[in-house]
Amino acid sequence: MDVNERQTSKAAGWSRRTGAFALVLLLTVLAGNHFEVVETPAFLWVLAIVALLAAFALLFAGLALSRLWHFGDRGGRDLSVGALLALLVLTPYGIAAYWAATTPPLRDISTDLDNPPVLDTSDRTKDMNLLAPPTPGEARLQTDAYPLVTGRSYDLPFETVVDAVETVLDRRDWQLTAPYPVTDGQDEVTISAVARSFVVGLPADVAIRVSNDGDTIVVDMRSASRYGRYDLGDNAARIVGFLAELDQEVAGQVGAAPAE
């Protein structure tokens, strides 16, 4: 076929346009979710649409490549750009799929599986995950997968431990669902907050319970994802990170090490 008679592949152009639109849409919805101007259900639906668009961009690129190979059509640059943009968009989905395959199918993690801290449900809606006590199977999964998710015991005054918990919370970008509780005359308080996952900012309910068992002050923590079948290890990482920081805060204040 003469060079001047070579056709330009329409599929190549569609691959580039679809890949570019998928990337722009992904960045836009991520920014909207980060600044909390997009509701989480809508955010999840848009993420699904973005993945579908990226898959179509790859499909168009494959069709264009077939035309280039067999008929010598033009459009190599467009299909290359479209395929690269689609792969760029799909990379986070691939990472999430890997995490889903390598982490246990859990979305509600607690340091006390027999008596988990009570979460504040005043802001929860019917489209969010249901809250329920862990089944024996879920408890075994958590224990095996997250051995570092354990409560803390401190041989310190009750008020001192509560103050340390509040200090650590003040350093984190979590939204309290109620003011800090008054500790006067109390032997147990629960502080509730809403935290967001590090990667895409999905919300999770958090409860931190400080109780006096007579000998020591016990700190237990619970974190439960509001959306999604799996938390991809997010809740366990949140609990481990918070309690490790709490250990440092307590040690820095009074020079005392905790007992797990």
Secondary structure in CASP SS format (residue, H / E / C, confidence):
PFRMAT SS
TARGET T0000
AUTHOR 0000-0000-0000
METHOD secondary structure of the structure
MODEL  1
M C 1.00
D C 1.00
V H 1.00
N H 1.00
E H 1.00
R C 1.00
Q C 1.00
T E 1.00
S C 1.00
K H 1.00
A H 1.00
A H 1.00
G H 1.00
W H 1.00
S H 1.00
R H 1.00
R H 1.00
T H 1.00
G H 1.00
A H 1.00
F H 1.00
A H 1.00
L H 1.00
V H 1.00
L H 1.00
L H 1.00
L H 1.00
T H 1.00
V H 1.00
L H 1.00
A H 1.00
G H 1.00
N H 1.00
H H 1.00
F C 1.00
E C 1.00
V C 1.00
V C 1.00
E C 1.00
T H 1.00
P H 1.00
A H 1.00
F H 1.00
L H 1.00
W H 1.00
V H 1.00
L H 1.00
A H 1.00
I H 1.00
V H 1.00
A H 1.00
L H 1.00
L H 1.00
A H 1.00
A H 1.00
F H 1.00
A H 1.00
L H 1.00
L H 1.00
F H 1.00
A H 1.00
G H 1.00
L H 1.00
A H 1.00
L H 1.00
S H 1.00
R H 1.00
L H 1.00
W H 1.00
H H 1.00
F H 1.00
G C 1.00
D C 1.00
R E 1.00
G C 1.00
G H 1.00
R H 1.00
D H 1.00
L H 1.00
S H 1.00
V H 1.00
G H 1.00
A H 1.00
L H 1.00
L H 1.00
A H 1.00
L H 1.00
L H 1.00
V H 1.00
L H 1.00
T H 1.00
P H 1.00
Y H 1.00
G H 1.00
I H 1.00
A H 1.00
A H 1.00
Y H 1.00
W H 1.00
A H 1.00
A H 1.00
T H 1.00
T C 1.00
P C 1.00
P C 1.00
L C 1.00
R C 1.00
D E 1.00
I E 1.00
S E 1.00
T C 1.00
D C 1.00
L C 1.00
D C 1.00
N C 1.00
P C 1.00
P C 1.00
V C 1.00
L C 1.00
D C 1.00
T C 1.00
S C 1.00
D C 1.00
R C 1.00
T C 1.00
K C 1.00
D C 1.00
M C 1.00
N C 1.00
L C 1.00
L C 1.00
A C 1.00
P C 1.00
P C 1.00
T C 1.00
P H 1.00
G H 1.00
E H 1.00
A H 1.00
R H 1.00
L H 1.00
Q H 1.00
T H 1.00
D H 1.00
A H 1.00
Y C 1.00
P C 1.00
L C 1.00
V C 1.00
T C 1.00
G C 1.00
R E 1.00
S E 1.00
Y E 1.00
D C 1.00
L C 1.00
P C 1.00
F H 1.00
E H 1.00
T H 1.00
V H 1.00
V H 1.00
D H 1.00
A H 1.00
V H 1.00
E H 1.00
T H 1.00
V H 1.00
L H 1.00
D H 1.00
R C 1.00
R C 1.00
D C 1.00
W C 1.00
Q E 1.00
L E 1.00
T C 1.00
A C 1.00
P C 1.00
Y C 1.00
P C 1.00
V C 1.00
T C 1.00
D C 1.00
G C 1.00
Q C 1.00
D C 1.00
E E 1.00
V E 1.00
T E 1.00
I E 1.00
S E 1.00
A E 1.00
V E 1.00
A E 1.00
R E 1.00
S C 1.00
F C 1.00
V C 1.00
V C 1.00
G C 1.00
L C 1.00
P E 1.00
A E 1.00
D E 1.00
V E 1.00
A E 1.00
I E 1.00
R E 1.00
V E 1.00
S E 1.00
N E 1.00
D C 1.00
G C 1.00
D C 1.00
T C 1.00
I E 1.00
V E 1.00
V E 1.00
D E 1.00
M E 1.00
R E 1.00
S E 1.00
A E 1.00
S E 1.00
R C 1.00
Y C 1.00
G C 1.00
R C 1.00
Y C 1.00
D C 1.00
L C 1.00
G C 1.00
D H 1.00
N H 1.00
A H 1.00
A H 1.00
R H 1.00
I H 1.00
V H 1.00
G H 1.00
F H 1.00
L H 1.00
A H 1.00
E H 1.00
L H 1.00
D H 1.00
Q H 1.00
E H 1.00
V H 1.00
A H 1.00
G H 1.00
Q H 1.00
V H 1.00
G C 1.00
A C 1.00
A C 1.00
P C 1.00
A E 1.00
E C 1.00
END
